[in-house]
Amino acid sequence: MTTPDSPRPRRSGLRGFGHDGPSPWTDLERPPLDERALRLDLLRPGALWTSLDVVTETGSTNADLAARAKDGAPEGAVLVAESQNAGRGRLDRRWNAPPRSGLFLSVLLRPQGVPMERYGWLPILIGTAVSAALDRIAEVRTGLKWPNDLQAVVDGQERKLGGILTELSGGAVVAGLGLNVSLRADELPVPTATSLALAGAGTTDRSTLLRAVLREFAELYGEWTAAAGDPHASGLLPAYTARCTTLNRPVRVQLPGERELLGEAVAVDGDGRLVVRTPGGARHPVAAGDVVHVRPQD
C-alpha cells in the first residue's frame, strides 16, 4: 500500500511495460526490426553493405538516400523504414501501408566498371534477386511482370506483392523496394494487390526476409558488376526471363503520349526492353510503358 508521500513504484523500463511513451509493440504480429542484429549479420569487412539504418518513419527512403548520395555517401548504404508516408512507385504512383506491415527500404549503389547505359538492368536485377529470395525463404512461388513488379498467384489470380523504383543521384543509383509482408485482406490498397501472408508464406518474419533479400542481391550484383553489367555474361538475362510472367502471352502496353500497343510479349532484348509482336508480325521493343496481361475475355 502506498501513501501520498510514498515513493512511486519503480517502472520496469521494458517497452510497453511501464515505459513512458508509445510502444512499438501495439501490433504483436508486427514486431519492429532489430537494427543492431541486422548490422551484426550484414555489415562485414569486404561485403557490399557498408551501413544499415532503421528509422521509425520517413517520407521516402529513396529520397533520403538520394540526398546522402549527393553528399558523397559510399556504396552499400541501406536505409529501412518501418513506415513511409510518401512512398513512390513506378510512373510516380503513390502508396502507403500500415507500419511494420512490409519491407520498405532503399540501397545506394555505385557500380564500378559498369557503363552507365547498363544501369537500366539494375531494377531487373533487384527484382530477380527478391523473387529468388522469396521463393527460397518464404516458400512462395513469385514472378516478375515486366519490368520488375513482384507477383504471386492468390485465389487463381496474379496479384502484386511489391515493386521497385531506381533513381540516379549524385552519380549513384538509389534503388527502392516496397514489399507487402503481413497486410491483411482489409488493408490491401487495391484489389489486385496481395501480401506474403495472404499468399501462404512459410515465414513473414521481416528480419529473416530482409537478410535473405540483401544477401541474394549482393551475390547477383557481384556477378553482374564482375561482367561489367553484361546481362548475358553475368547470367542475369536468362535468370530474369525464367521468372518473367509477361513473356509468351498477350499484352496491352500503355505507352507515353497516351498511345497503346497490343500484341504478344515474345522476348526481353539485350537492353532490357520488352519485345512485343503485333498481329501483323512486326516486333516492337518497349523501353517504358505500363503493361497489362490480357486474358482471352479481355
N, C-alpha and C positions, 0 to 999 in steps of 0.2 A: 504494500500500500504506500502511496506517495502523498505528500502534503505539498501545499504551495511553495514551501521553502526547500523541498527535497530536490536534489539534482535530477535533471532529466535523464531518462534511461539512455544508455549509450546506443547509438544507431549501429546497425550491423556493418554498414559500408558496402554490402552487396547490392548490385544493381537490382532495383525492384523490391528490395527487402530493406526498408529503412533508408534508402538512398534518396537524397533530395533531387528533385527534377524528374523529367520523364525517363522512363525505362525503354531501352531498345527492344525489350522482350515483350512488347504489347501483343505480338502475334507469335506464339510459341512455335508455330510451324515455320517461321521465317526468322531464324536467329541471325544476328549480324556476323559479318565476316571478321575473322581474326587476322588483322593486318600483320602482327608480329610473326605468327606461324607461317603465313604466306611468304613473308620476306625470308624467313629461315629456309624454306623449301625451294624458293625460286631464284633468289639472288646469290649466285655463286661465282667465284672467280672464273673468268673466261666464258661465262654464259651470256646469252643475248640480253637477258633482263638485268638492268643496272639499278633500277629503283622501282618501288611499288608503294603507292599511297592509296588508302581507302578513305573516302570522305563520306560523311553522312548524307549530304545533299549538295547538288550543284545544278547550274543551268544546263551545261553540256560539257561532258568530259572531252569531246573533240575540241571545243572552243578553248577550254583551259589548257590542254596540251599544245594547241596551236600557238597560244601566247608564249608558252615555255620554249617552243621550237624557235620562235623569232628571237628569243633571248639567248639562243645557242645551246639549249639543253641537249645532252648527248643521246645517242641512240639507246633504245632499250627501256625508256621510261614507261611505266604502266600506271594508269590512273583509273581507279574503280570508284563508282558512286553507288551508294545504297539506294539513292533516289535521284532522278533527274527531273527538272521541271521545265526544261526547254530542249528536250531531245529532238534530234532531226534525223530523218531517214533519206533515202534516195529521192530525187526530184523535189527536195526541200519539204517533204511531208513531216508534219509534227506529230509527236506521240508522247504519251506518258504512261506510267504504270505504278501500282502501289509500291511503297518502299519495301525493299528486300525481296521482291517477287521475281526478280530476274538477275541476269548479269548485264550490267551497264558499264562498259569500260572502253578505254582508248589506249593505243600504244603508239609510241613515237619511233619512227624508223628512218635510217639514213643509209640506204642500200649502197654499199661500197662496190665499185666496179660494175654497176648495172647502169646501162644507158637510160636516160630519163624517158625515152619513148617506150621502154618496157615497164615503167611504173604502173601502167594500166593493168598489169597482171596481178598486182598486189591484192585488190579486193577479191579476185577469183582465188588466189592462194589462201587468203584468210577463210573464205567460205569453205574451201576444200578441207582445210585443217579442222575447222569447227565441226563440220559434218562427220569427219573421220573420228574425232574425239567423242562425239555424242554417240555414234554407233557403238563404239567400244565400251565407253564408261556408263552411259545412260541406258544402253541396250535398246535404243530407239532407232529404227531404220529411217534415216533422213536423206533428203535430196536437195538439189540446188536448182531453183528456177533461175534461168539466165537473167542477170549475170551472177547474183550471189544471194538471192532470197532463200533462207533456210526453210525447208518444208518437212512436214510429216503427214502421213495419212491417218486421219481420225474419222471414224464412222464412214469409211469408204470415200472420204473426200480429202483432197490435198489442202492442207491449211498451213499458214505461215507461222513458223516458230520464232523467226528473228531476221534481222537484216544487218547490213554492213555499209558503212559510209567512209570513204577515204578522201582526204584533202591534202593539198600541198601547202606548206607553211614554213617559211624560213629555210628553204632548201630541203626540208624534210617531208616525209609523208606521215600524216596522222591518220590512223585507222581506228574507227569506232565500231563496236559490236553491241547490239541490243538483242538479248535472248530471253524469251519468256520461259521461266522455270516453273514457278508454282502458281501461276494465275489460275483461278477457278473460272468455271463457265460464266458466271455472272460478272466477272471482272474483265472479260475479253473486250478489247476496244472495238472490234468489228467481228461479224460472224465468221469471216474467213480466217481468223487468227486461231491459234491454239497455244498450248504450253507443253513442256515436257511432262508435267503431272497428268494432264489430260490425255497425253499420248501413251500413258502407261509406263513411264520411265522406271528403270530399276533403281535409280537414285535421283533425288532432287537436291542433294547436298551441294550448295553453291561453291563451297571451298574445293571440294573434290572435282567439280566440273571446271572451275577456273584453272586449277593446276593442270588438268588434262588438256584443256584448250591451249594454254600458253606453251606447254611443252611440245604439243603436236605442231603448233605454228612455228616454234623455234627450229624444230627439226626440218620442216619443209622449207622454211625461209633460208636456212643454211645451205640446203641443196640448190635452191634457186639462185642465191647470190653467188655460189661457187661456180655456177654455169652462166654467170653474167646475165641472169634474167632470161635465158633462153628457155621457152616453155617446153620445147622438145627435149633438149639435152638434160634438163632438170627432171623430166618426167611429169611436170605439172599438167601439161595439156591432156595426156591420157588419164591422169588421176581425176582431173576435173570432169572430162566428158563421161567418165564412168558413173559420175554422181549427178550429172545434169539431167533433170527431169523434163527439160524443154525439147531435147533432141528427138527427132523421128516422130513428131506429132504436129497436127495443125495448130497454127498460132495466128493471133491478131496482134500486130505491133503498132502501138500509138507512137508516131514519130513527131519530132519537133515541128512546129508550124501547123499543128492540127492535121497532119497527114496520117494515113493509115496504110499498113501493108498486111495483106493476107497471103498465107501460103503454108508451106511445111518447113519446120526448122530442121535442116539437114546436116549442119556442121558448126563447129566453132573454129575459126581460122587462126593463123599464127599470130594475129594481133588481138585475139580475144573477142573478135566480133562474131555475132550470131549470123549465120548464113541462112537466109530464107529463100526457098524456091517457090516461085509463084506458079499458078496453074498453067501458065504458058511455057514454063520451063526455065525462065530467067532466074539467075541466082543473085540475090541482093545481100551484101554484107551490112549488118546493122551495128553501129558503134554505140548508139544510145537510143533508148526507147523503153516504153512500158509494155511488157509482154503479157498477153492473156492466153492461157492454154484453152483452146477451143474444143469443146465437146461436140459430138455429132449433132445434137439437138440445137447447138448454138449457130 
